[in-house]
Amino acid sequence: MTFEELKEIIAEILGADEADITPEANLIEDLEADSLSIMELHMEIEEKTGIKIPDEAIVDLHTVQDVLDAIEANK
């Protein structure tokens, strides 16, 4: 999954402006995600990529780059 593809998913689920979605953006502090939207994001990424990200790894996903790294690590 590319950054652009992830950015579209994040914008859709969080209702965030795509201009605010950078690799350094914090999901909670910058993009105002809550626990439910983080879980929605997790499920959507798994559905679109077919990659399983372990549930216990979710707590370590703080930035958009963390999400990209988790996708890459679990290919």
PDB file of N, CA, C and O in Angstrom:
ATOM      1  N   MET A   1       0.847  -1.171   0.000  1.00  0.00           N
ATOM      2  CA  MET A   1       0.000   0.000   0.000  1.00  0.00           C
ATOM      3  C   MET A   1       0.897   1.240   0.000  1.00  0.00           C
ATOM      4  O   MET A   1       1.868   1.328   0.752  1.00  0.00           O
ATOM      5  N   THR A   2       0.551   2.172  -0.846  1.00  0.00           N
ATOM      6  CA  THR A   2       1.334   3.402  -0.938  1.00  0.00           C
ATOM      7  C   THR A   2       0.820   4.423   0.077  1.00  0.00           C
ATOM      8  O   THR A   2      -0.273   4.282   0.626  1.00  0.00           O
ATOM      9  N   PHE A   3       1.626   5.441   0.310  1.00  0.00           N
ATOM     10  CA  PHE A   3       1.218   6.525   1.197  1.00  0.00           C
ATOM     11  C   PHE A   3      -0.069   7.168   0.690  1.00  0.00           C
ATOM     12  O   PHE A   3      -0.966   7.471   1.478  1.00  0.00           O
ATOM     13  N   GLU A   4      -0.162   7.374  -0.614  1.00  0.00           N
ATOM     14  CA  GLU A   4      -1.352   8.014  -1.200  1.00  0.00           C
ATOM     15  C   GLU A   4      -2.609   7.181  -0.960  1.00  0.00           C
ATOM     16  O   GLU A   4      -3.669   7.726  -0.653  1.00  0.00           O
ATOM     17  N   GLU A   5      -2.490   5.853  -1.101  1.00  0.00           N
ATOM     18  CA  GLU A   5      -3.642   4.979  -0.855  1.00  0.00           C
ATOM     19  C   GLU A   5      -4.058   5.038   0.612  1.00  0.00           C
ATOM     20  O   GLU A   5      -5.246   5.099   0.927  1.00  0.00           O
ATOM     21  N   LEU A   6      -3.073   5.018   1.499  1.00  0.00           N
ATOM     22  CA  LEU A   6      -3.364   5.090   2.923  1.00  0.00           C
ATOM     23  C   LEU A   6      -3.988   6.438   3.270  1.00  0.00           C
ATOM     24  O   LEU A   6      -4.913   6.513   4.079  1.00  0.00           O
ATOM     25  N   LYS A   7      -3.485   7.482   2.665  1.00  0.00           N
ATOM     26  CA  LYS A   7      -4.006   8.831   2.912  1.00  0.00           C
ATOM     27  C   LYS A   7      -5.491   8.912   2.563  1.00  0.00           C
ATOM     28  O   LYS A   7      -6.268   9.529   3.291  1.00  0.00           O
ATOM     29  N   GLU A   8      -5.879   8.296   1.462  1.00  0.00           N
ATOM     30  CA  GLU A   8      -7.289   8.285   1.058  1.00  0.00           C
ATOM     31  C   GLU A   8      -8.150   7.557   2.087  1.00  0.00           C
ATOM     32  O   GLU A   8      -9.243   8.016   2.420  1.00  0.00           O
ATOM     33  N   ILE A   9      -7.664   6.435   2.588  1.00  0.00           N
ATOM     34  CA  ILE A   9      -8.406   5.664   3.591  1.00  0.00           C
ATOM     35  C   ILE A   9      -8.546   6.476   4.876  1.00  0.00           C
ATOM     36  O   ILE A   9      -9.629   6.548   5.457  1.00  0.00           O
ATOM     37  N   ILE A  10      -7.454   7.081   5.311  1.00  0.00           N
ATOM     38  CA  ILE A  10      -7.489   7.883   6.536  1.00  0.00           C
ATOM     39  C   ILE A  10      -8.455   9.056   6.375  1.00  0.00           C
ATOM     40  O   ILE A  10      -9.236   9.338   7.284  1.00  0.00           O
ATOM     41  N   ALA A  11      -8.413   9.737   5.243  1.00  0.00           N
ATOM     42  CA  ALA A  11      -9.309  10.867   5.003  1.00  0.00           C
ATOM     43  C   ALA A  11     -10.761  10.421   5.058  1.00  0.00           C
ATOM     44  O   ALA A  11     -11.611  11.114   5.619  1.00  0.00           O
ATOM     45  N   GLU A  12     -11.044   9.256   4.471  1.00  0.00           N
ATOM     46  CA  GLU A  12     -12.406   8.737   4.443  1.00  0.00           C
ATOM     47  C   GLU A  12     -12.891   8.374   5.845  1.00  0.00           C
ATOM     48  O   GLU A  12     -13.994   8.757   6.235  1.00  0.00           O
ATOM     49  N   ILE A  13     -12.087   7.648   6.596  1.00  0.00           N
ATOM     50  CA  ILE A  13     -12.510   7.162   7.907  1.00  0.00           C
ATOM     51  C   ILE A  13     -12.501   8.259   8.964  1.00  0.00           C
ATOM     52  O   ILE A  13     -13.425   8.350   9.773  1.00  0.00           O
ATOM     53  N   LEU A  14     -11.474   9.084   8.962  1.00  0.00           N
ATOM     54  CA  LEU A  14     -11.359  10.102  10.007  1.00  0.00           C
ATOM     55  C   LEU A  14     -11.994  11.432   9.617  1.00  0.00           C
ATOM     56  O   LEU A  14     -12.181  12.307  10.463  1.00  0.00           O
ATOM     57  N   GLY A  15     -12.323  11.582   8.342  1.00  0.00           N
ATOM     58  CA  GLY A  15     -12.868  12.843   7.891  1.00  0.00           C
ATOM     59  C   GLY A  15     -11.824  13.952   7.911  1.00  0.00           C
ATOM     60  O   GLY A  15     -12.158  15.136   7.967  1.00  0.00           O
ATOM     61  N   ALA A  16     -10.556  13.551   7.864  1.00  0.00           N
ATOM     62  CA  ALA A  16      -9.454  14.516   7.908  1.00  0.00           C
ATOM     63  C   ALA A  16      -9.198  15.092   6.530  1.00  0.00           C
ATOM     64  O   ALA A  16      -9.448  14.446   5.512  1.00  0.00           O
ATOM     65  N   ASP A  17      -8.703  16.301   6.511  1.00  0.00           N
ATOM     66  CA  ASP A  17      -8.308  16.958   5.270  1.00  0.00           C
ATOM     67  C   ASP A  17      -7.018  16.288   4.790  1.00  0.00           C
ATOM     68  O   ASP A  17      -6.069  16.138   5.560  1.00  0.00           O
ATOM     69  N   GLU A  18      -6.989  15.890   3.530  1.00  0.00           N
ATOM     70  CA  GLU A  18      -5.808  15.201   2.999  1.00  0.00           C
ATOM     71  C   GLU A  18      -4.537  16.028   3.137  1.00  0.00           C
ATOM     72  O   GLU A  18      -3.449  15.462   3.232  1.00  0.00           O
ATOM     73  N   ALA A  19      -4.646  17.342   3.151  1.00  0.00           N
ATOM     74  CA  ALA A  19      -3.469  18.204   3.307  1.00  0.00           C
ATOM     75  C   ALA A  19      -2.842  18.034   4.693  1.00  0.00           C
ATOM     76  O   ALA A  19      -1.648  18.279   4.867  1.00  0.00           O
ATOM     77  N   ASP A  20      -3.638  17.616   5.675  1.00  0.00           N
ATOM     78  CA  ASP A  20      -3.147  17.425   7.042  1.00  0.00           C
ATOM     79  C   ASP A  20      -2.517  16.050   7.248  1.00  0.00           C
ATOM     80  O   ASP A  20      -1.851  15.816   8.257  1.00  0.00           O
ATOM     81  N   ILE A  21      -2.723  15.150   6.305  1.00  0.00           N
ATOM     82  CA  ILE A  21      -2.246  13.774   6.454  1.00  0.00           C
ATOM     83  C   ILE A  21      -0.846  13.667   5.861  1.00  0.00           C
ATOM     84  O   ILE A  21      -0.668  13.582   4.646  1.00  0.00           O
ATOM     85  N   THR A  22       0.133  13.673   6.747  1.00  0.00           N
ATOM     86  CA  THR A  22       1.540  13.546   6.371  1.00  0.00           C
ATOM     87  C   THR A  22       2.092  12.313   7.071  1.00  0.00           C
ATOM     88  O   THR A  22       1.469  11.821   8.011  1.00  0.00           O
ATOM     89  N   PRO A  23       3.240  11.799   6.643  1.00  0.00           N
ATOM     90  CA  PRO A  23       3.809  10.643   7.349  1.00  0.00           C
ATOM     91  C   PRO A  23       4.048  10.921   8.834  1.00  0.00           C
ATOM     92  O   PRO A  23       3.976  10.005   9.653  1.00  0.00           O
ATOM     93  N   GLU A  24       4.330  12.171   9.184  1.00  0.00           N
ATOM     94  CA  GLU A  24       4.621  12.525  10.569  1.00  0.00           C
ATOM     95  C   GLU A  24       3.370  12.806  11.395  1.00  0.00           C
ATOM     96  O   GLU A  24       3.466  12.944  12.614  1.00  0.00           O
ATOM     97  N   ALA A  25       2.202  12.893  10.767  1.00  0.00           N
ATOM     98  CA  ALA A  25       0.971  13.240  11.479  1.00  0.00           C
ATOM     99  C   ALA A  25       0.616  12.169  12.497  1.00  0.00           C
ATOM    100  O   ALA A  25       0.604  10.977  12.188  1.00  0.00           O
ATOM    101  N   ASN A  26       0.325  12.614  13.725  1.00  0.00           N
ATOM    102  CA  ASN A  26      -0.096  11.708  14.795  1.00  0.00           C
ATOM    103  C   ASN A  26      -1.589  11.438  14.611  1.00  0.00           C
ATOM    104  O   ASN A  26      -2.385  12.365  14.465  1.00  0.00           O
ATOM    105  N   LEU A  27      -1.954  10.165  14.619  1.00  0.00           N
ATOM    106  CA  LEU A  27      -3.344   9.796  14.360  1.00  0.00           C
ATOM    107  C   LEU A  27      -4.303  10.413  15.374  1.00  0.00           C
ATOM    108  O   LEU A  27      -5.378  10.881  14.999  1.00  0.00           O
ATOM    109  N   ILE A  28      -3.931  10.419  16.640  1.00  0.00           N
ATOM    110  CA  ILE A  28      -4.825  10.918  17.687  1.00  0.00           C
ATOM    111  C   ILE A  28      -4.695  12.429  17.856  1.00  0.00           C
ATOM    112  O   ILE A  28      -5.697  13.145  17.833  1.00  0.00           O
ATOM    113  N   GLU A  29      -3.477  12.912  18.024  1.00  0.00           N
ATOM    114  CA  GLU A  29      -3.270  14.330  18.314  1.00  0.00           C
ATOM    115  C   GLU A  29      -3.518  15.236  17.107  1.00  0.00           C
ATOM    116  O   GLU A  29      -4.148  16.284  17.246  1.00  0.00           O
ATOM    117  N   ASP A  30      -3.042  14.854  15.947  1.00  0.00           N
ATOM    118  CA  ASP A  30      -3.160  15.707  14.762  1.00  0.00           C
ATOM    119  C   ASP A  30      -4.419  15.442  13.946  1.00  0.00           C
ATOM    120  O   ASP A  30      -5.033  16.371  13.422  1.00  0.00           O
ATOM    121  N   LEU A  31      -4.803  14.172  13.840  1.00  0.00           N
ATOM    122  CA  LEU A  31      -5.921  13.811  12.964  1.00  0.00           C
ATOM    123  C   LEU A  31      -7.199  13.489  13.731  1.00  0.00           C
ATOM    124  O   LEU A  31      -8.218  13.132  13.139  1.00  0.00           O
ATOM    125  N   GLU A  32      -7.133  13.619  15.069  1.00  0.00           N
ATOM    126  CA  GLU A  32      -8.293  13.483  15.952  1.00  0.00           C
ATOM    127  C   GLU A  32      -8.987  12.130  15.866  1.00  0.00           C
ATOM    128  O   GLU A  32     -10.213  12.048  15.938  1.00  0.00           O
ATOM    129  N   ALA A  33      -8.203  11.074  15.711  1.00  0.00           N
ATOM    130  CA  ALA A  33      -8.756   9.720  15.719  1.00  0.00           C
ATOM    131  C   ALA A  33      -9.080   9.322  17.151  1.00  0.00           C
ATOM    132  O   ALA A  33      -8.412   9.749  18.092  1.00  0.00           O
ATOM    133  N   ASP A  34     -10.108   8.502  17.305  1.00  0.00           N
ATOM    134  CA  ASP A  34     -10.400   7.911  18.606  1.00  0.00           C
ATOM    135  C   ASP A  34     -10.236   6.399  18.477  1.00  0.00           C
ATOM    136  O   ASP A  34      -9.918   5.896  17.399  1.00  0.00           O
ATOM    137  N   SER A  35     -10.450   5.683  19.565  1.00  0.00           N
ATOM    138  CA  SER A  35     -10.200   4.235  19.534  1.00  0.00           C
ATOM    139  C   SER A  35     -11.078   3.531  18.499  1.00  0.00           C
ATOM    140  O   SER A  35     -10.618   2.596  17.844  1.00  0.00           O
ATOM    141  N   LEU A  36     -12.309   3.954  18.343  1.00  0.00           N
ATOM    142  CA  LEU A  36     -13.201   3.319  17.361  1.00  0.00           C
ATOM    143  C   LEU A  36     -12.700   3.567  15.934  1.00  0.00           C
ATOM    144  O   LEU A  36     -12.687   2.651  15.111  1.00  0.00           O
ATOM    145  N   SER A  37     -12.292   4.792  15.646  1.00  0.00           N
ATOM    146  CA  SER A  37     -11.818   5.078  14.281  1.00  0.00           C
ATOM    147  C   SER A  37     -10.487   4.388  13.995  1.00  0.00           C
ATOM    148  O   SER A  37     -10.210   4.029  12.851  1.00  0.00           O
ATOM    149  N   ILE A  38      -9.665   4.199  15.023  1.00  0.00           N
ATOM    150  CA  ILE A  38      -8.414   3.438  14.840  1.00  0.00           C
ATOM    151  C   ILE A  38      -8.749   1.996  14.458  1.00  0.00           C
ATOM    152  O   ILE A  38      -8.111   1.425  13.574  1.00  0.00           O
ATOM    153  N   MET A  39      -9.744   1.409  15.119  1.00  0.00           N
ATOM    154  CA  MET A  39     -10.144   0.040  14.787  1.00  0.00           C
ATOM    155  C   MET A  39     -10.742  -0.030  13.385  1.00  0.00           C
ATOM    156  O   MET A  39     -10.486  -0.985  12.651  1.00  0.00           O
ATOM    157  N   GLU A  40     -11.532   0.967  13.007  1.00  0.00           N
ATOM    158  CA  GLU A  40     -12.089   1.017  11.648  1.00  0.00           C
ATOM    159  C   GLU A  40     -10.960   1.102  10.623  1.00  0.00           C
ATOM    160  O   GLU A  40     -10.988   0.422   9.597  1.00  0.00           O
ATOM    161  N   LEU A  41      -9.985   1.930  10.909  1.00  0.00           N
ATOM    162  CA  LEU A  41      -8.829   2.078  10.021  1.00  0.00           C
ATOM    163  C   LEU A  41      -8.094   0.746   9.884  1.00  0.00           C
ATOM    164  O   LEU A  41      -7.729   0.346   8.778  1.00  0.00           O
ATOM    165  N   HIS A  42      -7.880   0.069  10.996  1.00  0.00           N
ATOM    166  CA  HIS A  42      -7.214  -1.234  11.025  1.00  0.00           C
ATOM    167  C   HIS A  42      -7.961  -2.237  10.138  1.00  0.00           C
ATOM    168  O   HIS A  42      -7.353  -2.918   9.312  1.00  0.00           O
ATOM    169  N   MET A  43      -9.270  -2.318  10.314  1.00  0.00           N
ATOM    170  CA  MET A  43     -10.070  -3.277   9.541  1.00  0.00           C
ATOM    171  C   MET A  43     -10.074  -2.942   8.054  1.00  0.00           C
ATOM    172  O   MET A  43     -10.003  -3.839   7.215  1.00  0.00           O
ATOM    173  N   GLU A  44     -10.158  -1.660   7.727  1.00  0.00           N
ATOM    174  CA  GLU A  44     -10.178  -1.242   6.316  1.00  0.00           C
ATOM    175  C   GLU A  44      -8.846  -1.555   5.632  1.00  0.00           C
ATOM    176  O   GLU A  44      -8.818  -2.002   4.486  1.00  0.00           O
ATOM    177  N   ILE A  45      -7.748  -1.316   6.344  1.00  0.00           N
ATOM    178  CA  ILE A  45      -6.429  -1.615   5.782  1.00  0.00           C
ATOM    179  C   ILE A  45      -6.293  -3.104   5.531  1.00  0.00           C
ATOM    180  O   ILE A  45      -5.817  -3.517   4.473  1.00  0.00           O
ATOM    181  N   GLU A  46      -6.711  -3.920   6.502  1.00  0.00           N
ATOM    182  CA  GLU A  46      -6.638  -5.375   6.314  1.00  0.00           C
ATOM    183  C   GLU A  46      -7.497  -5.821   5.137  1.00  0.00           C
ATOM    184  O   GLU A  46      -7.089  -6.670   4.345  1.00  0.00           O
ATOM    185  N   GLU A  47      -8.688  -5.242   5.031  1.00  0.00           N
ATOM    186  CA  GLU A  47      -9.587  -5.613   3.930  1.00  0.00           C
ATOM    187  C   GLU A  47      -9.005  -5.226   2.570  1.00  0.00           C
ATOM    188  O   GLU A  47      -9.057  -6.015   1.627  1.00  0.00           O
ATOM    189  N   LYS A  48      -8.459  -4.033   2.467  1.00  0.00           N
ATOM    190  CA  LYS A  48      -7.935  -3.551   1.179  1.00  0.00           C
ATOM    191  C   LYS A  48      -6.623  -4.209   0.784  1.00  0.00           C
ATOM    192  O   LYS A  48      -6.352  -4.382  -0.405  1.00  0.00           O
ATOM    193  N   THR A  49      -5.802  -4.580   1.765  1.00  0.00           N
ATOM    194  CA  THR A  49      -4.478  -5.118   1.447  1.00  0.00           C
ATOM    195  C   THR A  49      -4.401  -6.634   1.566  1.00  0.00           C
ATOM    196  O   THR A  49      -3.537  -7.260   0.952  1.00  0.00           O
ATOM    197  N   GLY A  50      -5.296  -7.228   2.351  1.00  0.00           N
ATOM    198  CA  GLY A  50      -5.199  -8.655   2.620  1.00  0.00           C
ATOM    199  C   GLY A  50      -4.084  -8.979   3.604  1.00  0.00           C
ATOM    200  O   GLY A  50      -3.749 -10.146   3.811  1.00  0.00           O
ATOM    201  N   ILE A  51      -3.513  -7.945   4.208  1.00  0.00           N
ATOM    202  CA  ILE A  51      -2.421  -8.119   5.174  1.00  0.00           C
ATOM    203  C   ILE A  51      -3.001  -8.067   6.575  1.00  0.00           C
ATOM    204  O   ILE A  51      -3.756  -7.154   6.909  1.00  0.00           O
ATOM    205  N   LYS A  52      -2.649  -9.045   7.391  1.00  0.00           N
ATOM    206  CA  LYS A  52      -3.126  -9.094   8.773  1.00  0.00           C
ATOM    207  C   LYS A  52      -2.125  -8.377   9.664  1.00  0.00           C
ATOM    208  O   LYS A  52      -0.964  -8.776   9.762  1.00  0.00           O
ATOM    209  N   ILE A  53      -2.586  -7.312  10.312  1.00  0.00           N
ATOM    210  CA  ILE A  53      -1.773  -6.607  11.301  1.00  0.00           C
ATOM    211  C   ILE A  53      -2.264  -7.072  12.661  1.00  0.00           C
ATOM    212  O   ILE A  53      -3.437  -6.891  12.986  1.00  0.00           O
ATOM    213  N   PRO A  54      -1.390  -7.668  13.460  1.00  0.00           N
ATOM    214  CA  PRO A  54      -1.821  -8.194  14.760  1.00  0.00           C
ATOM    215  C   PRO A  54      -2.473  -7.114  15.626  1.00  0.00           C
ATOM    216  O   PRO A  54      -2.019  -5.970  15.664  1.00  0.00           O
ATOM    217  N   ASP A  55      -3.547  -7.501  16.319  1.00  0.00           N
ATOM    218  CA  ASP A  55      -4.268  -6.549  17.163  1.00  0.00           C
ATOM    219  C   ASP A  55      -3.358  -5.884  18.186  1.00  0.00           C
ATOM    220  O   ASP A  55      -3.503  -4.695  18.471  1.00  0.00           O
ATOM    221  N   GLU A  56      -2.420  -6.650  18.739  1.00  0.00           N
ATOM    222  CA  GLU A  56      -1.531  -6.089  19.764  1.00  0.00           C
ATOM    223  C   GLU A  56      -0.579  -5.036  19.189  1.00  0.00           C
ATOM    224  O   GLU A  56      -0.005  -4.246  19.939  1.00  0.00           O
ATOM    225  N   ALA A  57      -0.409  -5.021  17.868  1.00  0.00           N
ATOM    226  CA  ALA A  57       0.455  -4.026  17.233  1.00  0.00           C
ATOM    227  C   ALA A  57      -0.230  -2.671  17.108  1.00  0.00           C
ATOM    228  O   ALA A  57       0.437  -1.656  16.910  1.00  0.00           O
ATOM    229  N   ILE A  58      -1.535  -2.646  17.220  1.00  0.00           N
ATOM    230  CA  ILE A  58      -2.299  -1.412  17.040  1.00  0.00           C
ATOM    231  C   ILE A  58      -1.873  -0.336  18.039  1.00  0.00           C
ATOM    232  O   ILE A  58      -1.817   0.843  17.687  1.00  0.00           O
ATOM    233  N   VAL A  59      -1.575  -0.725  19.271  1.00  0.00           N
ATOM    234  CA  VAL A  59      -1.219   0.268  20.298  1.00  0.00           C
ATOM    235  C   VAL A  59       0.076   0.999  19.964  1.00  0.00           C
ATOM    236  O   VAL A  59       0.336   2.068  20.516  1.00  0.00           O
ATOM    237  N   ASP A  60       0.886   0.445  19.076  1.00  0.00           N
ATOM    238  CA  ASP A  60       2.153   1.065  18.701  1.00  0.00           C
ATOM    239  C   ASP A  60       2.034   1.952  17.462  1.00  0.00           C
ATOM    240  O   ASP A  60       3.028   2.518  17.007  1.00  0.00           O
ATOM    241  N   LEU A  61       0.841   2.075  16.924  1.00  0.00           N
ATOM    242  CA  LEU A  61       0.643   2.882  15.720  1.00  0.00           C
ATOM    243  C   LEU A  61       0.236   4.295  16.122  1.00  0.00           C
ATOM    244  O   LEU A  61      -0.933   4.563  16.402  1.00  0.00           O
ATOM    245  N   HIS A  62       1.206   5.184  16.147  1.00  0.00           N
ATOM    246  CA  HIS A  62       0.937   6.558  16.563  1.00  0.00           C
ATOM    247  C   HIS A  62       0.878   7.522  15.383  1.00  0.00           C
ATOM    248  O   HIS A  62       0.069   8.450  15.379  1.00  0.00           O
ATOM    249  N   THR A  63       1.724   7.309  14.388  1.00  0.00           N
ATOM    250  CA  THR A  63       1.765   8.207  13.238  1.00  0.00           C
ATOM    251  C   THR A  63       1.356   7.463  11.967  1.00  0.00           C
ATOM    252  O   THR A  63       1.251   6.237  11.949  1.00  0.00           O
ATOM    253  N   VAL A  64       1.132   8.224  10.925  1.00  0.00           N
ATOM    254  CA  VAL A  64       0.804   7.630   9.629  1.00  0.00           C
ATOM    255  C   VAL A  64       1.971   6.748   9.169  1.00  0.00           C
ATOM    256  O   VAL A  64       1.753   5.673   8.609  1.00  0.00           O
ATOM    257  N   GLN A  65       3.195   7.196   9.403  1.00  0.00           N
ATOM    258  CA  GLN A  65       4.361   6.387   9.036  1.00  0.00           C
ATOM    259  C   GLN A  65       4.386   5.069   9.804  1.00  0.00           C
ATOM    260  O   GLN A  65       4.782   4.045   9.247  1.00  0.00           O
ATOM    261  N   ASP A  66       3.973   5.073  11.069  1.00  0.00           N
ATOM    262  CA  ASP A  66       3.894   3.830  11.848  1.00  0.00           C
ATOM    263  C   ASP A  66       2.950   2.836  11.173  1.00  0.00           C
ATOM    264  O   ASP A  66       3.224   1.636  11.137  1.00  0.00           O
ATOM    265  N   VAL A  67       1.850   3.338  10.644  1.00  0.00           N
ATOM    266  CA  VAL A  67       0.876   2.468   9.959  1.00  0.00           C
ATOM    267  C   VAL A  67       1.521   1.889   8.694  1.00  0.00           C
ATOM    268  O   VAL A  67       1.419   0.690   8.437  1.00  0.00           O
ATOM    269  N   LEU A  68       2.175   2.732   7.918  1.00  0.00           N
ATOM    270  CA  LEU A  68       2.863   2.253   6.707  1.00  0.00           C
ATOM    271  C   LEU A  68       3.918   1.206   7.052  1.00  0.00           C
ATOM    272  O   LEU A  68       4.046   0.197   6.359  1.00  0.00           O
ATOM    273  N   ASP A  69       4.669   1.447   8.121  1.00  0.00           N
ATOM    274  CA  ASP A  69       5.706   0.495   8.546  1.00  0.00           C
ATOM    275  C   ASP A  69       5.079  -0.826   8.977  1.00  0.00           C
ATOM    276  O   ASP A  69       5.625  -1.889   8.680  1.00  0.00           O
ATOM    277  N   ALA A  70       3.951  -0.781   9.669  1.00  0.00           N
ATOM    278  CA  ALA A  70       3.276  -2.006  10.114  1.00  0.00           C
ATOM    279  C   ALA A  70       2.777  -2.806   8.920  1.00  0.00           C
ATOM    280  O   ALA A  70       2.851  -4.035   8.917  1.00  0.00           O
ATOM    281  N   ILE A  71       2.274  -2.117   7.914  1.00  0.00           N
ATOM    282  CA  ILE A  71       1.796  -2.801   6.697  1.00  0.00           C
ATOM    283  C   ILE A  71       2.985  -3.506   6.045  1.00  0.00           C
ATOM    284  O   ILE A  71       2.894  -4.680   5.685  1.00  0.00           O
ATOM    285  N   GLU A  72       4.087  -2.797   5.897  1.00  0.00           N
ATOM    286  CA  GLU A  72       5.276  -3.369   5.273  1.00  0.00           C
ATOM    287  C   GLU A  72       5.824  -4.554   6.077  1.00  0.00           C
ATOM    288  O   GLU A  72       6.226  -5.563   5.498  1.00  0.00           O
ATOM    289  N   ALA A  73       5.841  -4.436   7.386  1.00  0.00           N
ATOM    290  CA  ALA A  73       6.392  -5.482   8.254  1.00  0.00           C
ATOM    291  C   ALA A  73       5.536  -6.744   8.260  1.00  0.00           C
ATOM    292  O   ALA A  73       6.036  -7.827   8.565  1.00  0.00           O
ATOM    293  N   ASN A  74       4.260  -6.620   7.928  1.00  0.00           N
ATOM    294  CA  ASN A  74       3.364  -7.761   7.995  1.00  0.00           C
ATOM    295  C   ASN A  74       2.978  -8.316   6.631  1.00  0.00           C
ATOM    296  O   ASN A  74       2.037  -9.101   6.522  1.00  0.00           O
ATOM    297  N   LYS A  75       3.705  -7.910   5.589  1.00  0.00           N
ATOM    298  CA  LYS A  75       3.432  -8.427   4.236  1.00  0.00           C
ATOM    299  C   LYS A  75       3.709  -9.900   4.181  1.00  0.00           C
ATOM    300  O   LYS A  75       3.541 -10.521   3.132  1.00  0.00           O
TER     301      LYS A  75
END
